[in-house]
Amino acid sequence: MAGVRRILILGSTGSIGTQALEVIEANPADFVVAGIAAAGSQPQAIIDQARTHGLAPDQVAVQREDAAQQVSEALGGEVISGKEAARELIKKHEADVVLNALVGAAGLSSTLAALETGAVLALANKESLVAGGSLVLDKAREGQLVPVDSEHSAMAQCLRAGHPEDVARFVLTASGGPFRGRTREQMMGVTPQEAVTHPTWSMGTMNTINSATMVNKGLELIEAAMLFGIDPDIIDVTVHPQSVIHSMVTFVDGASIAQASPPSMKMPIAHALAWPRRVAKAQPALDFAQAHTWTFEPLDAEAFPAVELARESVKRGEPYPAVYNAANEVAVDAFFAGRIAFPHIVDVVAQVLSLFDADGNHPQPPTTVEAVLEADARARSLAAEVIATIAAGAKADA
């Protein structure tokens, strides 16, 4: 790899961020940390990361003011703080790659800021693309937007096997989450603790709960359609519990190319930071001297309707993918608060998508960040109303 790449890590204390820092530590000849940003729920972790990588206080951004104060005192200088701290970090420090691993649609402003600098954007914050849509895609130069999610990284790698015009279908693989094989009725009593216990992956809370509802796979379908400019109807989803095949591309001649590796995010993170090159020994390879059994099964769309809702939202166009994401974020909070049952999370998403233009005033695709935020806010308001109705009904039935 030519030269050392300067990396900004947004969401440095989360699962993706911490693994990215480990990749950088293991490859000092290839990468150096230019700065880190985090919300601030783990101030000591931020302090440790800054010290490990020799960062000055102004190379650290912390959203929460109380945590920022603690980090500033420990590092002996004022860190960047406030709601737009990550965005300010991007503007202040030049980088070759910005890894956006922030959580939720709140990462949109940082995604746009990173693209404006001309740096490569390694995107793990799929929600900002889902919410921002054409705002993000129109701002990105060719080759500037690189996926971090294992599924989209796999698709990008598989596409190297042929020409775009030779692609027939894309195949997203899903682990099935912790409730694979259960019916809707069997999931009514699921607890938050059960929902955040994933059988294969170690992820942040939101990604894990979204995996359990299959909303994560819905968001990935939306992201794939946008990233690769494809019709959502040619994206299939198959359940692959072993999580070894990370996605596939089928070509017109009948060949299906799959990307396989042990279930770890180290390789796709490293590949995104070094794109289009590969990082030696990013993670252990599969051992084909050992026996393996890989299985695939169809997704139960009746028990897990989130994927088809996502497909429909893409087909309806913007701002419906943003509505899908916003409604889900509100519903997940309500589930953790004990206001709704687990299957109601996707019920809320479905009802909000239905209600969003129920007055016949069909929304236009957002052309500004403000318009995206307006659609997001309206979807959240509708979700709160739907949740209140569901909660009241459950209370009456009790």
C-alpha positions as CSV (number, residue, x, y, z in Angstrom):
1,M,0.0,0.0,0.0
2,A,1.5,3.4,-1.0
3,G,1.9,5.7,2.0
4,V,0.3,5.7,5.4
5,R,-3.4,6.5,5.4
6,R,-4.7,8.9,8.0
7,I,-8.0,7.6,9.5
8,L,-10.7,9.5,11.3
9,I,-12.8,7.1,13.4
10,L,-16.4,8.3,14.2
11,G,-18.0,6.1,16.8
12,S,-14.7,5.0,18.2
13,T,-16.0,3.3,21.4
14,G,-18.6,1.2,19.6
15,S,-18.0,-2.3,18.2
16,I,-16.9,-1.2,14.7
17,G,-14.8,1.7,16.0
18,T,-12.9,-0.4,18.6
19,Q,-12.2,-3.1,16.0
20,A,-11.0,-0.5,13.5
21,L,-8.6,0.9,16.0
22,E,-7.3,-2.7,16.6
23,V,-6.8,-3.0,12.8
24,I,-4.8,0.2,12.8
25,E,-2.7,-0.8,15.8
26,A,-1.8,-4.0,14.1
27,N,-0.8,-2.2,10.9
28,P,1.2,0.9,11.8
29,A,3.0,0.9,8.5
30,D,-0.4,1.3,6.7
31,F,-2.6,3.4,9.0
32,V,-2.4,6.2,11.6
33,V,-5.3,7.6,13.6
34,A,-6.0,11.3,12.7
35,G,-8.8,11.7,15.2
36,I,-11.6,10.0,17.1
37,A,-15.2,10.9,17.8
38,A,-17.7,9.3,20.2
39,A,-21.0,10.1,21.9
40,G,-19.5,10.0,25.3
41,S,-21.2,7.1,27.1
42,Q,-17.7,5.6,27.8
43,P,-15.4,8.6,28.6
44,Q,-12.6,6.4,30.1
45,A,-12.5,4.4,26.9
46,I,-12.2,7.6,24.9
47,I,-9.3,8.7,27.1
48,D,-7.5,5.4,26.8
49,Q,-7.9,5.5,23.0
50,A,-6.6,9.0,22.7
51,R,-3.5,8.1,24.9
52,T,-2.9,4.9,23.0
53,H,-2.8,6.7,19.7
54,G,-1.0,9.8,20.9
55,L,-3.8,12.2,20.1
56,A,-3.9,15.8,21.1
57,P,-7.1,17.0,22.8
58,D,-8.3,18.8,19.6
59,Q,-8.1,15.4,17.7
60,V,-10.9,14.1,20.0
61,A,-14.6,14.9,19.6
62,V,-17.2,14.0,22.3
63,Q,-20.8,14.8,21.9
64,R,-21.9,14.8,25.5
65,E,-20.8,17.9,27.3
66,D,-20.3,16.2,30.7
67,A,-18.2,13.5,29.2
68,A,-16.3,16.0,27.1
69,Q,-15.3,17.8,30.3
70,Q,-14.0,14.6,31.9
71,V,-12.0,13.7,28.8
72,S,-10.6,17.3,28.5
73,E,-9.4,17.2,32.1
74,A,-7.7,13.8,31.6
75,L,-6.0,14.9,28.3
76,G,-4.9,18.3,29.6
77,G,-6.7,20.4,27.0
78,E,-10.1,21.2,25.5
79,V,-11.6,18.5,23.2
80,I,-14.2,19.3,20.6
81,S,-17.7,18.9,22.1
82,G,-21.4,19.4,21.4
83,K,-24.0,18.0,19.1
84,E,-22.0,18.5,15.9
85,A,-18.6,17.5,17.5
86,A,-18.0,14.7,14.9
87,R,-18.7,17.1,12.0
88,E,-16.3,19.7,13.5
89,L,-13.6,17.0,13.9
90,I,-13.9,16.2,10.2
91,K,-13.6,19.8,9.1
92,K,-10.7,20.4,11.5
93,H,-8.4,17.5,10.6
94,E,-7.5,16.3,7.2
95,A,-7.9,12.6,6.6
96,D,-7.5,10.1,3.8
97,V,-10.4,7.9,5.1
98,V,-13.3,8.8,7.4
99,L,-14.9,5.7,9.0
100,N,-18.4,6.6,10.0
101,A,-19.5,4.1,12.6
102,L,-21.9,6.4,14.4
103,V,-25.4,5.0,15.4
104,G,-28.6,5.9,13.7
105,A,-29.7,8.7,11.3
106,A,-27.9,11.2,13.4
107,G,-24.8,10.2,11.4
108,L,-26.1,11.9,8.3
109,S,-24.4,15.3,8.8
110,S,-21.0,13.6,9.4
111,T,-21.5,11.5,6.2
112,L,-22.1,14.6,4.2
113,A,-19.2,16.5,5.9
114,A,-16.8,13.6,5.1
115,L,-17.8,13.5,1.5
116,E,-17.3,17.3,1.2
117,T,-13.7,16.9,2.2
118,G,-12.9,14.5,-0.6
119,A,-11.8,11.8,1.8
120,V,-12.9,8.2,1.2
121,L,-15.9,7.5,3.3
122,A,-15.9,4.0,4.9
123,L,-19.5,3.8,5.7
124,A,-20.7,1.6,8.6
125,N,-23.5,4.0,9.5
126,K,-26.0,2.6,7.0
127,E,-28.8,4.7,8.5
128,S,-27.3,7.9,7.1
129,L,-27.4,6.6,3.6
130,V,-30.9,5.2,4.1
131,A,-32.1,8.6,5.4
132,G,-30.0,10.8,3.2
133,G,-30.5,8.8,0.0
134,S,-29.8,11.0,-3.1
135,L,-28.3,13.7,-1.0
136,V,-25.5,11.4,-0.1
137,L,-25.2,9.6,-3.5
138,D,-25.2,12.9,-5.4
139,K,-22.4,14.3,-3.3
140,A,-20.2,11.2,-3.5
141,R,-17.5,11.0,-6.2
142,E,-16.9,7.7,-8.0
143,G,-15.2,5.4,-5.7
144,Q,-15.5,7.7,-2.7
145,L,-18.2,5.7,-0.9
146,V,-16.9,2.3,0.4
147,P,-19.1,-0.1,2.4
148,V,-18.0,-1.5,5.8
149,D,-21.0,-3.8,6.4
150,S,-19.8,-7.4,5.8
151,E,-22.7,-8.0,3.4
152,H,-22.1,-5.0,1.2
153,S,-18.3,-5.4,1.4
154,A,-18.9,-9.0,0.2
155,M,-21.1,-7.8,-2.7
156,A,-18.5,-5.2,-3.8
157,Q,-15.8,-8.0,-3.7
158,C,-18.0,-10.4,-5.7
159,L,-18.7,-7.7,-8.4
160,R,-15.1,-7.8,-9.3
161,A,-15.8,-11.2,-10.9
162,G,-17.8,-9.7,-13.8
163,H,-19.1,-6.6,-15.5
164,P,-22.1,-4.7,-14.1
165,E,-24.2,-5.6,-17.2
166,D,-23.6,-9.3,-16.5
167,V,-25.2,-9.2,-13.0
168,A,-28.5,-11.1,-12.7
169,R,-29.2,-11.0,-8.9
170,F,-27.8,-10.0,-5.6
171,V,-28.1,-12.3,-2.6
172,L,-28.1,-10.9,1.0
173,T,-27.3,-13.5,3.6
174,A,-28.9,-13.2,7.1
175,S,-28.0,-15.1,10.2
176,G,-31.7,-15.3,11.2
177,G,-31.0,-13.7,14.5
178,P,-31.8,-15.2,17.9
179,F,-35.5,-16.0,17.1
180,R,-35.0,-17.9,13.8
181,G,-37.8,-20.5,13.5
182,R,-40.2,-18.8,15.9
183,T,-43.7,-17.6,15.0
184,R,-45.0,-14.1,15.7
185,E,-47.0,-15.5,18.6
186,Q,-43.9,-17.2,20.1
187,M,-42.1,-13.9,20.0
188,M,-44.7,-11.8,21.9
189,G,-43.0,-12.5,25.2
190,V,-39.5,-11.8,24.1
191,T,-37.5,-9.7,26.6
192,P,-35.0,-7.0,25.7
193,Q,-32.2,-9.1,27.1
194,E,-33.1,-12.0,24.8
195,A,-33.4,-9.7,21.8
196,V,-29.8,-8.3,22.3
197,T,-28.2,-11.7,22.5
198,H,-27.0,-12.6,19.0
199,P,-26.1,-16.3,18.2
200,T,-23.2,-15.3,15.9
201,W,-22.1,-11.7,15.9
202,S,-21.0,-9.3,18.7
203,M,-22.5,-6.0,17.7
204,G,-23.8,-2.8,19.3
205,T,-27.3,-2.8,20.9
206,M,-29.2,-1.2,18.0
207,N,-27.6,-3.4,15.4
208,T,-28.3,-6.5,17.5
209,I,-32.0,-5.6,18.1
210,N,-32.4,-4.8,14.4
211,S,-30.9,-8.2,13.6
212,A,-33.4,-9.9,15.8
213,T,-36.4,-8.1,14.1
214,M,-34.7,-8.4,10.6
215,V,-35.0,-4.7,10.3
216,N,-31.2,-4.7,9.9
217,K,-31.6,-6.9,6.8
218,G,-34.2,-4.5,5.6
219,L,-31.8,-1.5,6.0
220,E,-29.1,-3.6,4.2
221,L,-31.5,-4.2,1.3
222,I,-32.2,-0.5,1.1
223,E,-28.4,0.3,1.3
224,A,-27.6,-2.3,-1.4
225,A,-30.1,-0.8,-3.8
226,M,-28.7,2.6,-3.3
227,L,-25.0,1.7,-3.2
228,F,-25.1,-0.4,-6.3
229,G,-27.9,1.5,-8.1
230,I,-30.0,-1.7,-8.5
231,D,-33.7,-2.6,-8.6
232,P,-34.7,-3.9,-5.1
233,D,-36.6,-6.7,-6.7
234,I,-33.4,-8.4,-7.8
235,I,-32.1,-8.5,-4.2
236,D,-32.8,-11.8,-2.6
237,V,-32.5,-12.6,1.2
238,T,-31.5,-16.0,2.4
239,V,-31.0,-17.2,5.9
240,H,-27.6,-18.6,6.5
241,P,-27.2,-19.3,10.3
242,Q,-23.4,-20.0,10.1
243,S,-22.7,-16.4,8.9
244,V,-19.7,-17.6,6.8
245,I,-21.0,-16.6,3.3
246,H,-21.5,-12.9,3.7
247,S,-23.3,-12.3,0.5
248,M,-23.3,-13.4,-3.2
249,V,-23.8,-12.1,-6.7
250,T,-25.3,-14.2,-9.4
251,F,-24.4,-13.5,-13.0
252,V,-26.4,-14.0,-16.2
253,D,-24.5,-17.1,-17.1
254,G,-25.6,-18.9,-14.0
255,A,-22.4,-18.4,-11.9
256,S,-22.9,-17.3,-8.3
257,I,-19.8,-15.8,-6.7
258,A,-19.7,-15.8,-2.9
259,Q,-17.4,-14.2,-0.4
260,A,-16.7,-16.4,2.6
261,S,-14.8,-15.8,5.8
262,P,-15.2,-16.5,9.5
263,P,-17.9,-14.3,11.2
264,S,-15.7,-11.3,12.1
265,M,-15.8,-7.7,11.1
266,K,-12.0,-7.3,11.1
267,M,-11.6,-8.2,7.4
268,P,-14.4,-5.9,6.0
269,I,-13.2,-3.0,8.2
270,A,-9.6,-3.5,7.1
271,H,-10.6,-3.8,3.5
272,A,-12.6,-0.6,3.7
273,L,-9.7,1.3,5.2
274,A,-7.3,0.0,2.6
275,W,-9.8,-0.1,-0.4
276,P,-9.3,-1.5,-3.0
277,R,-6.2,-3.2,-1.5
278,R,-6.2,-6.0,1.1
279,V,-4.6,-6.0,4.5
280,A,-2.5,-9.1,5.2
281,K,-3.7,-11.2,8.1
282,A,-6.6,-8.9,8.9
283,Q,-8.3,-11.9,10.4
284,P,-7.8,-15.7,10.3
285,A,-9.0,-17.5,7.1
286,L,-11.3,-20.5,6.9
287,D,-9.6,-23.8,7.5
288,F,-10.7,-26.1,4.7
289,A,-8.8,-29.0,6.3
290,Q,-11.7,-29.1,8.7
291,A,-15.2,-30.2,8.0
292,H,-17.8,-27.5,7.4
293,T,-21.6,-27.5,7.0
294,W,-23.2,-24.4,5.5
295,T,-27.0,-24.3,5.3
296,F,-29.4,-21.9,3.6
297,E,-33.1,-21.5,4.1
298,P,-35.8,-19.1,3.0
299,L,-36.8,-16.1,5.1
300,D,-40.1,-16.5,6.9
301,A,-41.7,-13.3,5.7
302,E,-44.8,-13.8,7.8
303,A,-42.9,-13.9,11.1
304,F,-40.3,-11.4,9.9
305,P,-42.0,-8.9,7.6
306,A,-39.4,-6.2,7.9
307,V,-37.5,-7.1,4.7
308,E,-40.5,-6.8,2.5
309,L,-41.5,-3.5,4.1
310,A,-38.0,-2.2,3.3
311,R,-38.2,-3.4,-0.3
312,E,-41.5,-1.6,-0.7
313,S,-40.1,1.6,0.8
314,V,-37.3,1.6,-1.8
315,K,-39.8,1.1,-4.6
316,R,-42.0,4.0,-3.3
317,G,-38.9,6.2,-3.3
318,E,-37.7,8.9,-1.0
319,P,-38.4,9.8,1.8
320,Y,-39.9,6.3,2.6
321,P,-36.5,4.7,3.4
322,A,-35.9,7.5,5.9
323,V,-39.4,7.0,7.3
324,Y,-38.8,3.3,7.7
325,N,-35.6,3.9,9.7
326,A,-37.0,6.7,11.9
327,A,-40.1,4.7,12.8
328,N,-37.9,1.7,13.8
329,E,-35.6,3.8,16.0
330,V,-38.6,5.1,17.9
331,A,-40.2,1.7,18.2
332,V,-37.0,0.1,19.5
333,D,-36.9,2.7,22.3
334,A,-40.5,1.9,23.1
335,F,-39.7,-1.9,23.3
336,F,-36.8,-1.3,25.7
337,A,-39.1,0.9,27.8
338,G,-41.6,-2.0,28.1
339,R,-44.4,-0.1,26.2
340,I,-44.7,-2.5,23.3
341,A,-44.0,-6.2,22.6
342,F,-41.2,-7.3,20.4
343,P,-43.3,-8.0,17.2
344,H,-44.9,-4.6,17.6
345,I,-41.6,-3.0,16.6
346,V,-42.1,-3.9,12.9
347,D,-45.9,-3.3,13.3
348,V,-45.1,0.3,14.1
349,V,-42.8,0.6,11.1
350,A,-45.6,-0.8,8.8
351,Q,-48.3,1.5,10.2
352,V,-46.1,4.6,9.9
353,L,-45.2,3.8,6.3
354,S,-49.0,3.5,5.7
355,L,-49.9,6.7,7.5
356,F,-47.2,8.9,6.1
357,D,-49.2,9.9,3.1
358,A,-52.6,8.8,4.2
359,D,-53.9,12.3,3.7
360,G,-53.2,12.0,0.0
361,N,-50.4,14.6,0.2
362,H,-47.7,12.4,-1.4
363,P,-44.3,13.7,-0.2
364,Q,-41.6,14.7,-2.6
365,P,-38.0,13.4,-2.4
366,P,-36.0,15.6,0.1
367,T,-33.6,17.9,-1.7
368,T,-32.0,19.4,1.5
369,V,-30.8,18.1,4.9
370,E,-33.6,20.1,6.4
371,A,-36.2,18.3,4.3
372,V,-34.7,14.9,5.4
373,L,-34.9,16.0,9.0
374,E,-38.5,17.2,8.5
375,A,-39.5,13.8,7.1
376,D,-37.6,12.1,9.9
377,A,-39.4,14.2,12.6
378,R,-42.8,13.6,11.1
379,A,-42.2,9.8,11.0
380,R,-41.1,9.9,14.6
381,S,-44.2,11.8,15.6
382,L,-46.4,9.3,13.8
383,A,-44.5,6.4,15.4
384,A,-45.1,7.9,18.9
385,E,-48.9,8.1,18.1
386,V,-49.0,4.5,16.9
387,I,-47.1,3.3,19.9
388,A,-49.5,5.1,22.2
389,T,-52.4,3.3,20.5
390,I,-50.7,-0.1,20.7
391,A,-49.8,0.4,24.4
392,A,-53.3,1.6,25.3
393,G,-54.8,-1.5,23.6
394,A,-52.4,-3.8,25.4
395,K,-53.3,-2.2,28.7
396,A,-57.0,-2.6,28.0
397,D,-56.6,-6.3,27.2
398,A,-54.6,-7.0,30.3
